[in-house]
């Protein structure tokens, strides 16, 4: 299966989900090289847009994301990576399990 890297300046969004709980852990971007490395080593590798470099999640913290399954969307331009959390299990750089911890209060109030 081939991803379409022609959009978003050669990047595809990569949504990472806990393989067991289904919780969304983080979202990053992959270029073709990050995609190839992820498939080759079995750990989620991203392309940093701010640092213009590749990075494998957990390479310094030990909190790696071991790939268990990869799904590609219908347009071939986004991936969903189901992963097992390694290390202490905290994925976010803030020390939390997931990067999605903030609740949009205006939306919550409007939904009532």
Backbone atoms as SQL, in Angstrom:
CREATE TABLE atoms (id INTEGER PRIMARY KEY, chain TEXT, resi INTEGER, resn TEXT, atom TEXT, x REAL, y REAL, z REAL);
INSERT INTO atoms VALUES
  (1, 'A', 1, 'UNK', 'N', 0.836, -1.174, 0.000),
  (2, 'A', 1, 'UNK', 'CA', 0.000, 0.000, 0.000),
  (3, 'A', 1, 'UNK', 'C', 0.885, 1.243, 0.000),
  (4, 'A', 2, 'UNK', 'N', 0.534, 2.219, -0.801),
  (5, 'A', 2, 'UNK', 'CA', 1.327, 3.426, -0.940),
  (6, 'A', 2, 'UNK', 'C', 0.575, 4.626, -0.395),
  (7, 'A', 3, 'UNK', 'N', 1.258, 5.417, 0.420),
  (8, 'A', 3, 'UNK', 'CA', 0.662, 6.642, 0.936),
  (9, 'A', 3, 'UNK', 'C', 0.865, 7.781, -0.054),
  (10, 'A', 4, 'UNK', 'N', -0.056, 8.742, -0.021),
  (11, 'A', 4, 'UNK', 'CA', 0.013, 9.904, -0.893),
  (12, 'A', 4, 'UNK', 'C', 0.689, 11.045, -0.133),
  (13, 'A', 5, 'UNK', 'N', 1.963, 11.256, -0.420),
  (14, 'A', 5, 'UNK', 'CA', 2.731, 12.311, 0.235),
  (15, 'A', 5, 'UNK', 'C', 2.707, 13.617, -0.550),
  (16, 'A', 6, 'UNK', 'N', 1.837, 13.717, -1.562),
  (17, 'A', 6, 'UNK', 'CA', 1.812, 14.903, -2.415),
  (18, 'A', 6, 'UNK', 'C', 1.096, 16.088, -1.768),
  (19, 'A', 7, 'UNK', 'N', 0.388, 15.851, -0.676),
  (20, 'A', 7, 'UNK', 'CA', -0.334, 16.913, 0.024),
  (21, 'A', 7, 'UNK', 'C', 0.463, 17.341, 1.260),
  (22, 'A', 8, 'UNK', 'N', 0.137, 18.466, 1.829),
  (23, 'A', 8, 'UNK', 'CA', 0.735, 18.944, 3.085),
  (24, 'A', 8, 'UNK', 'C', 2.264, 18.969, 3.041),
  (25, 'A', 9, 'UNK', 'N', 2.810, 19.444, 1.953),
  (26, 'A', 9, 'UNK', 'CA', 4.271, 19.579, 1.820),
  (27, 'A', 9, 'UNK', 'C', 5.017, 18.276, 2.063),
  (28, 'A', 10, 'UNK', 'N', 4.462, 17.182, 1.574),
  (29, 'A', 10, 'UNK', 'CA', 5.133, 15.893, 1.684),
  (30, 'A', 10, 'UNK', 'C', 4.909, 15.165, 2.989),
  (31, 'A', 11, 'UNK', 'N', 3.920, 15.596, 3.762),
  (32, 'A', 11, 'UNK', 'CA', 3.647, 14.978, 5.062),
  (33, 'A', 11, 'UNK', 'C', 2.277, 14.333, 5.089),
  (34, 'A', 12, 'UNK', 'N', 2.126, 13.334, 5.946),
  (35, 'A', 12, 'UNK', 'CA', 0.807, 12.758, 6.218),
  (36, 'A', 12, 'UNK', 'C', 0.600, 12.772, 7.733),
  (37, 'A', 13, 'UNK', 'N', -0.616, 13.110, 8.188),
  (38, 'A', 13, 'UNK', 'CA', -0.908, 13.026, 9.617),
  (39, 'A', 13, 'UNK', 'C', -0.880, 11.568, 10.071),
  (40, 'A', 14, 'UNK', 'N', -0.359, 11.366, 11.272),
  (41, 'A', 14, 'UNK', 'CA', -0.314, 10.036, 11.865),
  (42, 'A', 14, 'UNK', 'C', -0.966, 10.096, 13.239),
  (43, 'A', 15, 'UNK', 'N', -2.137, 9.498, 13.350),
  (44, 'A', 15, 'UNK', 'CA', -2.865, 9.443, 14.612),
  (45, 'A', 15, 'UNK', 'C', -2.428, 8.161, 15.318),
  (46, 'A', 16, 'UNK', 'N', -2.019, 8.284, 16.581),
  (47, 'A', 16, 'UNK', 'CA', -1.568, 7.113, 17.327),
  (48, 'A', 16, 'UNK', 'C', -2.599, 6.786, 18.397),
  (49, 'A', 17, 'UNK', 'N', -3.014, 5.537, 18.390),
  (50, 'A', 17, 'UNK', 'CA', -4.071, 5.061, 19.283),
  (51, 'A', 17, 'UNK', 'C', -3.539, 3.885, 20.104),
  (52, 'A', 18, 'UNK', 'N', -3.902, 3.839, 21.376),
  (53, 'A', 18, 'UNK', 'CA', -3.527, 2.707, 22.222),
  (54, 'A', 18, 'UNK', 'C', -4.206, 1.456, 21.683),
  (55, 'A', 19, 'UNK', 'N', -3.430, 0.423, 21.443),
  (56, 'A', 19, 'UNK', 'CA', -3.970, -0.791, 20.832),
  (57, 'A', 19, 'UNK', 'C', -5.005, -1.491, 21.697),
  (58, 'A', 20, 'UNK', 'N', -4.920, -1.327, 23.004),
  (59, 'A', 20, 'UNK', 'CA', -5.828, -2.027, 23.914),
  (60, 'A', 20, 'UNK', 'C', -7.062, -1.203, 24.249),
  (61, 'A', 21, 'UNK', 'N', -6.851, 0.032, 24.691),
  (62, 'A', 21, 'UNK', 'CA', -7.974, 0.850, 25.159),
  (63, 'A', 21, 'UNK', 'C', -8.672, 1.614, 24.038),
  (64, 'A', 22, 'UNK', 'N', -7.971, 1.840, 22.925),
  (65, 'A', 22, 'UNK', 'CA', -8.533, 2.642, 21.843),
  (66, 'A', 22, 'UNK', 'C', -8.363, 4.132, 22.056),
  (67, 'A', 23, 'UNK', 'N', -7.757, 4.525, 23.172),
  (68, 'A', 23, 'UNK', 'CA', -7.546, 5.939, 23.474),
  (69, 'A', 23, 'UNK', 'C', -6.582, 6.559, 22.461),
  (70, 'A', 24, 'UNK', 'N', -6.915, 7.760, 21.988),
  (71, 'A', 24, 'UNK', 'CA', -6.010, 8.486, 21.102),
  (72, 'A', 24, 'UNK', 'C', -4.891, 9.059, 21.963),
  (73, 'A', 25, 'UNK', 'N', -3.652, 8.712, 21.619),
  (74, 'A', 25, 'UNK', 'CA', -2.511, 9.114, 22.424),
  (75, 'A', 25, 'UNK', 'C', -1.852, 10.397, 21.927),
  (76, 'A', 26, 'UNK', 'N', -1.695, 10.501, 20.623),
  (77, 'A', 26, 'UNK', 'CA', -1.046, 11.681, 20.060),
  (78, 'A', 26, 'UNK', 'C', -1.250, 11.720, 18.558),
  (79, 'A', 27, 'UNK', 'N', -0.923, 12.860, 17.967),
  (80, 'A', 27, 'UNK', 'CA', -0.949, 13.030, 16.525),
  (81, 'A', 27, 'UNK', 'C', 0.370, 13.666, 16.117),
  (82, 'A', 28, 'UNK', 'N', 0.973, 13.127, 15.084),
  (83, 'A', 28, 'UNK', 'CA', 2.208, 13.695, 14.550),
  (84, 'A', 28, 'UNK', 'C', 2.147, 13.643, 13.040),
  (85, 'A', 29, 'UNK', 'N', 3.260, 13.938, 12.416),
  (86, 'A', 29, 'UNK', 'CA', 3.340, 13.897, 10.962),
  (87, 'A', 29, 'UNK', 'C', 4.482, 12.992, 10.541),
  (88, 'A', 30, 'UNK', 'N', 4.293, 12.332, 9.418),
  (89, 'A', 30, 'UNK', 'CA', 5.335, 11.496, 8.831),
  (90, 'A', 30, 'UNK', 'C', 5.613, 11.965, 7.417),
  (91, 'A', 31, 'UNK', 'N', 6.899, 11.994, 7.062),
  (92, 'A', 31, 'UNK', 'CA', 7.261, 12.138, 5.660),
  (93, 'A', 31, 'UNK', 'C', 7.600, 10.729, 5.159),
  (94, 'A', 32, 'UNK', 'N', 8.031, 10.614, 3.927),
  (95, 'A', 32, 'UNK', 'CA', 8.289, 9.271, 3.388),
  (96, 'A', 32, 'UNK', 'C', 9.363, 8.532, 4.168),
  (97, 'A', 33, 'UNK', 'N', 10.370, 9.250, 4.628),
  (98, 'A', 33, 'UNK', 'CA', 11.447, 8.601, 5.374),
  (99, 'A', 33, 'UNK', 'C', 10.964, 8.109, 6.740),
  (100, 'A', 34, 'UNK', 'N', 10.182, 8.922, 7.439),
  (101, 'A', 34, 'UNK', 'CA', 9.632, 8.511, 8.742),
  (102, 'A', 34, 'UNK', 'C', 8.726, 7.293, 8.576),
  (103, 'A', 35, 'UNK', 'N', 7.935, 7.290, 7.505),
  (104, 'A', 35, 'UNK', 'CA', 7.057, 6.162, 7.197),
  (105, 'A', 35, 'UNK', 'C', 7.875, 4.880, 6.992),
  (106, 'A', 36, 'UNK', 'N', 8.941, 4.989, 6.207),
  (107, 'A', 36, 'UNK', 'CA', 9.786, 3.827, 5.924),
  (108, 'A', 36, 'UNK', 'C', 10.468, 3.325, 7.195),
  (109, 'A', 37, 'UNK', 'N', 10.954, 4.237, 8.023),
  (110, 'A', 37, 'UNK', 'CA', 11.617, 3.840, 9.272),
  (111, 'A', 37, 'UNK', 'C', 10.624, 3.174, 10.210),
  (112, 'A', 38, 'UNK', 'N', 9.427, 3.744, 10.332),
  (113, 'A', 38, 'UNK', 'CA', 8.395, 3.158, 11.191),
  (114, 'A', 38, 'UNK', 'C', 8.121, 1.714, 10.782),
  (115, 'A', 39, 'UNK', 'N', 7.965, 1.491, 9.496),
  (116, 'A', 39, 'UNK', 'CA', 7.686, 0.128, 9.021),
  (117, 'A', 39, 'UNK', 'C', 8.886, -0.788, 9.231),
  (118, 'A', 40, 'UNK', 'N', 10.096, -0.256, 9.072),
  (119, 'A', 40, 'UNK', 'CA', 11.294, -1.089, 9.194),
  (120, 'A', 40, 'UNK', 'C', 11.603, -1.470, 10.638),
  (121, 'A', 41, 'UNK', 'N', 11.519, -0.504, 11.582),
  (122, 'A', 41, 'UNK', 'CA', 11.927, -0.788, 12.958),
  (123, 'A', 41, 'UNK', 'C', 10.775, -1.184, 13.872),
  (124, 'A', 42, 'UNK', 'N', 9.533, -0.888, 13.461),
  (125, 'A', 42, 'UNK', 'CA', 8.382, -1.266, 14.275),
  (126, 'A', 42, 'UNK', 'C', 8.071, -0.322, 15.414),
  (127, 'A', 43, 'UNK', 'N', 8.671, 0.869, 15.401),
  (128, 'A', 43, 'UNK', 'CA', 8.376, 1.899, 16.392),
  (129, 'A', 43, 'UNK', 'C', 7.996, 3.174, 15.660),
  (130, 'A', 44, 'UNK', 'N', 7.029, 3.917, 16.228),
  (131, 'A', 44, 'UNK', 'CA', 6.506, 5.099, 15.558),
  (132, 'A', 44, 'UNK', 'C', 7.591, 6.175, 15.446),
  (133, 'A', 45, 'UNK', 'N', 7.820, 6.605, 14.218),
  (134, 'A', 45, 'UNK', 'CA', 8.792, 7.646, 13.919),
  (135, 'A', 45, 'UNK', 'C', 8.074, 8.780, 13.205),
  (136, 'A', 46, 'UNK', 'N', 8.356, 9.988, 13.612),
  (137, 'A', 46, 'UNK', 'CA', 7.702, 11.166, 13.060),
  (138, 'A', 46, 'UNK', 'C', 8.715, 12.081, 12.386),
  (139, 'A', 47, 'UNK', 'N', 8.170, 13.037, 11.649),
  (140, 'A', 47, 'UNK', 'CA', 8.963, 14.138, 11.130),
  (141, 'A', 47, 'UNK', 'C', 8.559, 15.379, 11.919),
  (142, 'A', 48, 'UNK', 'N', 9.526, 16.034, 12.550),
  (143, 'A', 48, 'UNK', 'CA', 9.256, 17.250, 13.311),
  (144, 'A', 48, 'UNK', 'C', 9.244, 18.440, 12.364),
  (145, 'A', 49, 'UNK', 'N', 8.118, 19.111, 12.285),
  (146, 'A', 49, 'UNK', 'CA', 7.996, 20.286, 11.420),
  (147, 'A', 49, 'UNK', 'C', 8.766, 21.476, 11.985),
  (148, 'A', 50, 'UNK', 'N', 8.898, 21.555, 13.289),
  (149, 'A', 50, 'UNK', 'CA', 9.601, 22.691, 13.894),
  (150, 'A', 50, 'UNK', 'C', 11.114, 22.504, 13.858),
  (151, 'A', 51, 'UNK', 'N', 11.576, 21.274, 14.023),
  (152, 'A', 51, 'UNK', 'CA', 13.018, 21.015, 14.021),
  (153, 'A', 51, 'UNK', 'C', 13.527, 20.520, 12.667),
  (154, 'A', 52, 'UNK', 'N', 12.614, 20.238, 11.744),
  (155, 'A', 52, 'UNK', 'CA', 12.974, 19.715, 10.420),
  (156, 'A', 52, 'UNK', 'C', 13.859, 18.475, 10.521),
  (157, 'A', 53, 'UNK', 'N', 13.441, 17.546, 11.381),
  (158, 'A', 53, 'UNK', 'CA', 14.222, 16.335, 11.569),
  (159, 'A', 53, 'UNK', 'C', 13.307, 15.166, 11.917),
  (160, 'A', 54, 'UNK', 'N', 13.832, 13.973, 11.772),
  (161, 'A', 54, 'UNK', 'CA', 13.097, 12.768, 12.153),
  (162, 'A', 54, 'UNK', 'C', 13.299, 12.504, 13.637),
  (163, 'A', 55, 'UNK', 'N', 12.296, 11.916, 14.262),
  (164, 'A', 55, 'UNK', 'CA', 12.449, 11.488, 15.649),
  (165, 'A', 55, 'UNK', 'C', 11.561, 10.280, 15.907),
  (166, 'A', 56, 'UNK', 'N', 12.113, 9.315, 16.591),
  (167, 'A', 56, 'UNK', 'CA', 11.360, 8.131, 16.986),
  (168, 'A', 56, 'UNK', 'C', 10.857, 8.376, 18.397),
  (169, 'A', 57, 'UNK', 'N', 9.549, 8.272, 18.565),
  (170, 'A', 57, 'UNK', 'CA', 8.924, 8.527, 19.864),
  (171, 'A', 57, 'UNK', 'C', 9.594, 7.667, 20.925),
  (172, 'A', 58, 'UNK', 'N', 10.043, 8.316, 21.997),
  (173, 'A', 58, 'UNK', 'CA', 10.642, 7.605, 23.119),
  (174, 'A', 58, 'UNK', 'C', 12.130, 7.370, 23.007),
  (175, 'A', 59, 'UNK', 'N', 12.779, 7.910, 21.993),
  (176, 'A', 59, 'UNK', 'CA', 14.209, 7.662, 21.826),
  (177, 'A', 59, 'UNK', 'C', 15.035, 8.209, 22.983),
  (178, 'A', 60, 'UNK', 'N', 14.541, 9.247, 23.664),
  (179, 'A', 60, 'UNK', 'CA', 15.264, 9.752, 24.834),
  (180, 'A', 60, 'UNK', 'C', 14.570, 9.374, 26.139),
  (181, 'A', 61, 'UNK', 'N', 13.246, 9.333, 26.148),
  (182, 'A', 61, 'UNK', 'CA', 12.498, 9.059, 27.388),
  (183, 'A', 61, 'UNK', 'C', 12.325, 7.571, 27.666),
  (184, 'A', 62, 'UNK', 'N', 12.408, 6.747, 26.621),
  (185, 'A', 62, 'UNK', 'CA', 12.133, 5.318, 26.776),
  (186, 'A', 62, 'UNK', 'C', 10.664, 4.981, 26.624),
  (187, 'A', 63, 'UNK', 'N', 9.819, 5.999, 26.477),
  (188, 'A', 63, 'UNK', 'CA', 8.378, 5.782, 26.335),
  (189, 'A', 63, 'UNK', 'C', 8.040, 5.607, 24.855),
  (190, 'A', 64, 'UNK', 'N', 8.451, 4.476, 24.338),
  (191, 'A', 64, 'UNK', 'CA', 8.292, 4.211, 22.907),
  (192, 'A', 64, 'UNK', 'C', 6.894, 3.707, 22.583),
  (193, 'A', 65, 'UNK', 'N', 6.571, 3.799, 21.299),
  (194, 'A', 65, 'UNK', 'CA', 5.291, 3.317, 20.792),
  (195, 'A', 65, 'UNK', 'C', 5.555, 2.192, 19.804),
  (196, 'A', 66, 'UNK', 'N', 5.310, 0.969, 20.245),
  (197, 'A', 66, 'UNK', 'CA', 5.538, -0.210, 19.402),
  (198, 'A', 66, 'UNK', 'C', 4.336, -0.417, 18.490),
  (199, 'A', 67, 'UNK', 'N', 4.576, -0.425, 17.205),
  (200, 'A', 67, 'UNK', 'CA', 3.500, -0.563, 16.223),
  (201, 'A', 67, 'UNK', 'C', 2.893, -1.964, 16.294),
  (202, 'A', 68, 'UNK', 'N', 1.577, -2.010, 16.382),
  (203, 'A', 68, 'UNK', 'CA', 0.851, -3.283, 16.357),
  (204, 'A', 68, 'UNK', 'C', 0.032, -3.425, 15.077),
  (205, 'A', 69, 'UNK', 'N', -0.478, -2.297, 14.574),
  (206, 'A', 69, 'UNK', 'CA', -1.268, -2.322, 13.344),
  (207, 'A', 69, 'UNK', 'C', -1.281, -0.917, 12.756),
  (208, 'A', 70, 'UNK', 'N', -1.283, -0.833, 11.433),
  (209, 'A', 70, 'UNK', 'CA', -1.383, 0.464, 10.764),
  (210, 'A', 70, 'UNK', 'C', -2.555, 0.407, 9.801),
  (211, 'A', 71, 'UNK', 'N', -3.426, 1.392, 9.903),
  (212, 'A', 71, 'UNK', 'CA', -4.552, 1.518, 8.985),
  (213, 'A', 71, 'UNK', 'C', -4.368, 2.798, 8.183),
  (214, 'A', 72, 'UNK', 'N', -4.703, 2.753, 6.913),
  (215, 'A', 72, 'UNK', 'CA', -4.580, 3.890, 6.021),
  (216, 'A', 72, 'UNK', 'C', -5.974, 4.324, 5.606),
  (217, 'A', 73, 'UNK', 'N', -6.216, 5.634, 5.621),
  (218, 'A', 73, 'UNK', 'CA', -7.556, 6.128, 5.303),
  (219, 'A', 73, 'UNK', 'C', -7.875, 5.975, 3.816),
  (220, 'A', 74, 'UNK', 'N', -9.116, 6.263, 3.470),
  (221, 'A', 74, 'UNK', 'CA', -9.633, 6.040, 2.114),
  (222, 'A', 74, 'UNK', 'C', -8.964, 6.908, 1.059),
  (223, 'A', 75, 'UNK', 'N', -8.356, 8.036, 1.461),
  (224, 'A', 75, 'UNK', 'CA', -7.667, 8.913, 0.514),
  (225, 'A', 75, 'UNK', 'C', -6.167, 8.648, 0.463),
  (226, 'A', 76, 'UNK', 'N', -5.699, 7.670, 1.205),
  (227, 'A', 76, 'UNK', 'CA', -4.281, 7.306, 1.262),
  (228, 'A', 76, 'UNK', 'C', -3.391, 8.455, 1.742),
  (229, 'A', 77, 'UNK', 'N', -3.937, 9.352, 2.596),
  (230, 'A', 77, 'UNK', 'CA', -3.131, 10.484, 3.036),
  (231, 'A', 77, 'UNK', 'C', -3.122, 10.706, 4.546),
  (232, 'A', 78, 'UNK', 'N', -3.601, 9.723, 5.306),
  (233, 'A', 78, 'UNK', 'CA', -3.562, 9.771, 6.772),
  (234, 'A', 78, 'UNK', 'C', -3.438, 8.345, 7.283),
  (235, 'A', 79, 'UNK', 'N', -2.654, 8.168, 8.351),
  (236, 'A', 79, 'UNK', 'CA', -2.530, 6.834, 8.931),
  (237, 'A', 79, 'UNK', 'C', -3.022, 6.832, 10.373),
  (238, 'A', 80, 'UNK', 'N', -3.549, 5.704, 10.770),
  (239, 'A', 80, 'UNK', 'CA', -3.922, 5.437, 12.149),
  (240, 'A', 80, 'UNK', 'C', -3.015, 4.312, 12.611),
  (241, 'A', 81, 'UNK', 'N', -2.190, 4.605, 13.601),
  (242, 'A', 81, 'UNK', 'CA', -1.256, 3.613, 14.116),
  (243, 'A', 81, 'UNK', 'C', -1.768, 3.116, 15.456),
  (244, 'A', 82, 'UNK', 'N', -2.047, 1.839, 15.530),
  (245, 'A', 82, 'UNK', 'CA', -2.410, 1.232, 16.806),
  (246, 'A', 82, 'UNK', 'C', -1.110, 0.727, 17.412),
  (247, 'A', 83, 'UNK', 'N', -0.823, 1.207, 18.637),
  (248, 'A', 83, 'UNK', 'CA', 0.487, 0.949, 19.221),
  (249, 'A', 83, 'UNK', 'C', 0.380, 0.510, 20.678),
  (250, 'A', 84, 'UNK', 'N', 1.422, -0.185, 21.114),
  (251, 'A', 84, 'UNK', 'CA', 1.574, -0.546, 22.521),
  (252, 'A', 84, 'UNK', 'C', 2.525, 0.460, 23.156),
  (253, 'A', 85, 'UNK', 'N', 2.129, 1.005, 24.304),
  (254, 'A', 85, 'UNK', 'CA', 2.972, 1.965, 25.020),
  (255, 'A', 85, 'UNK', 'C', 4.049, 1.222, 25.797),
  (256, 'A', 86, 'UNK', 'N', 5.290, 1.663, 25.658),
  (257, 'A', 86, 'UNK', 'CA', 6.400, 1.074, 26.407),
  (258, 'A', 86, 'UNK', 'C', 6.953, 2.102, 27.382),
  (259, 'A', 87, 'UNK', 'N', 7.825, 1.671, 28.273),
  (260, 'A', 87, 'UNK', 'CA', 8.368, 2.573, 29.295),
  (261, 'A', 87, 'UNK', 'C', 7.338, 2.755, 30.383),
  (262, 'A', 88, 'UNK', 'N', 7.215, 3.988, 30.889),
  (263, 'A', 88, 'UNK', 'CA', 6.237, 4.224, 31.954),
  (264, 'A', 88, 'UNK', 'C', 4.829, 4.422, 31.402),
  (265, 'A', 89, 'UNK', 'N', 4.702, 4.392, 30.074),
  (266, 'A', 89, 'UNK', 'CA', 3.386, 4.481, 29.452),
  (267, 'A', 89, 'UNK', 'C', 2.903, 5.887, 29.193),
  (268, 'A', 90, 'UNK', 'N', 3.665, 6.891, 29.631),
  (269, 'A', 90, 'UNK', 'CA', 3.269, 8.277, 29.391),
  (270, 'A', 90, 'UNK', 'C', 3.788, 8.720, 28.036),
  (271, 'A', 91, 'UNK', 'N', 2.878, 9.100, 27.168),
  (272, 'A', 91, 'UNK', 'CA', 3.223, 9.430, 25.795),
  (273, 'A', 91, 'UNK', 'C', 3.538, 10.912, 25.614),
  (274, 'A', 92, 'UNK', 'N', 2.816, 11.778, 26.306),
  (275, 'A', 92, 'UNK', 'CA', 2.968, 13.220, 26.104),
  (276, 'A', 92, 'UNK', 'C', 4.243, 13.751, 26.761),
  (277, 'A', 93, 'UNK', 'N', 4.843, 14.751, 26.136),
  (278, 'A', 93, 'UNK', 'CA', 6.042, 15.383, 26.704),
  (279, 'A', 93, 'UNK', 'C', 5.758, 16.066, 28.040),
  (280, 'A', 94, 'UNK', 'N', 4.481, 16.285, 28.367),
  (281, 'A', 94, 'UNK', 'CA', 4.122, 16.898, 29.655),
  (282, 'A', 94, 'UNK', 'C', 4.091, 15.880, 30.785),
  (283, 'A', 95, 'UNK', 'N', 4.263, 14.595, 30.430),
  (284, 'A', 95, 'UNK', 'CA', 4.265, 13.543, 31.441),
  (285, 'A', 95, 'UNK', 'C', 2.939, 12.837, 31.612),
  (286, 'A', 96, 'UNK', 'N', 1.981, 13.114, 30.740),
  (287, 'A', 96, 'UNK', 'CA', 0.677, 12.453, 30.823),
  (288, 'A', 96, 'UNK', 'C', 0.599, 11.291, 29.837),
  (289, 'A', 97, 'UNK', 'N', -0.341, 10.411, 30.085),
  (290, 'A', 97, 'UNK', 'CA', -0.521, 9.212, 29.262),
  (291, 'A', 97, 'UNK', 'C', -0.839, 9.565, 27.817),
  (292, 'A', 98, 'UNK', 'N', -1.634, 10.610, 27.613),
  (293, 'A', 98, 'UNK', 'CA', -2.044, 11.036, 26.288),
  (294, 'A', 98, 'UNK', 'C', -1.821, 12.534, 26.142),
  (295, 'A', 99, 'UNK', 'N', -1.690, 12.993, 24.920),
  (296, 'A', 99, 'UNK', 'CA', -1.566, 14.435, 24.668),
  (297, 'A', 99, 'UNK', 'C', -2.922, 15.131, 24.734),
  (298, 'A', 100, 'UNK', 'N', -3.997, 14.355, 24.749),
  (299, 'A', 100, 'UNK', 'CA', -5.342, 14.919, 24.729),
  (300, 'A', 100, 'UNK', 'C', -5.939, 14.932, 26.133),
  (301, 'A', 101, 'UNK', 'N', -5.574, 15.962, 26.900),
  (302, 'A', 101, 'UNK', 'CA', -6.045, 16.064, 28.288),
  (303, 'A', 101, 'UNK', 'C', -6.866, 17.323, 28.550),
  (304, 'A', 102, 'UNK', 'N', -6.831, 18.268, 27.624),
  (305, 'A', 102, 'UNK', 'CA', -7.553, 19.525, 27.813),
  (306, 'A', 102, 'UNK', 'C', -8.963, 19.406, 27.253),
  (307, 'A', 103, 'UNK', 'N', -9.938, 19.877, 28.032),
  (308, 'A', 103, 'UNK', 'CA', -11.330, 19.832, 27.601),
  (309, 'A', 103, 'UNK', 'C', -11.755, 21.236, 27.201),
  (310, 'A', 104, 'UNK', 'N', -12.317, 21.363, 26.023),
  (311, 'A', 104, 'UNK', 'CA', -12.807, 22.659, 25.538),
  (312, 'A', 104, 'UNK', 'C', -14.105, 22.966, 26.251),
  (313, 'A', 105, 'UNK', 'N', -14.052, 23.856, 27.239),
  (314, 'A', 105, 'UNK', 'CA', -15.210, 24.133, 28.083),
  (315, 'A', 105, 'UNK', 'C', -16.354, 24.797, 27.321),
  (316, 'A', 106, 'UNK', 'N', -16.043, 25.656, 26.357),
  (317, 'A', 106, 'UNK', 'CA', -17.130, 26.302, 25.601),
  (318, 'A', 106, 'UNK', 'C', -17.945, 25.265, 24.851),
  (319, 'A', 107, 'UNK', 'N', -17.284, 24.285, 24.283),
  (320, 'A', 107, 'UNK', 'CA', -17.989, 23.234, 23.558),
  (321, 'A', 107, 'UNK', 'C', -18.835, 22.402, 24.529),
  (322, 'A', 108, 'UNK', 'N', -18.264, 22.096, 25.666),
  (323, 'A', 108, 'UNK', 'CA', -18.957, 21.287, 26.669),
  (324, 'A', 108, 'UNK', 'C', -20.235, 21.989, 27.116),
  (325, 'A', 109, 'UNK', 'N', -20.164, 23.287, 27.379),
  (326, 'A', 109, 'UNK', 'CA', -21.324, 24.059, 27.806),
  (327, 'A', 109, 'UNK', 'C', -22.379, 24.121, 26.690),
  (328, 'A', 110, 'UNK', 'N', -21.950, 24.317, 25.467),
  (329, 'A', 110, 'UNK', 'CA', -22.880, 24.422, 24.337),
  (330, 'A', 110, 'UNK', 'C', -23.586, 23.109, 24.049),
  (331, 'A', 111, 'UNK', 'N', -22.957, 22.020, 24.393),
  (332, 'A', 111, 'UNK', 'CA', -23.526, 20.708, 24.105),
  (333, 'A', 111, 'UNK', 'C', -24.610, 20.300, 25.093),
  (334, 'A', 112, 'UNK', 'N', -24.734, 21.024, 26.174),
  (335, 'A', 112, 'UNK', 'CA', -25.726, 20.659, 27.206),
  (336, 'A', 112, 'UNK', 'C', -27.129, 21.043, 26.812);
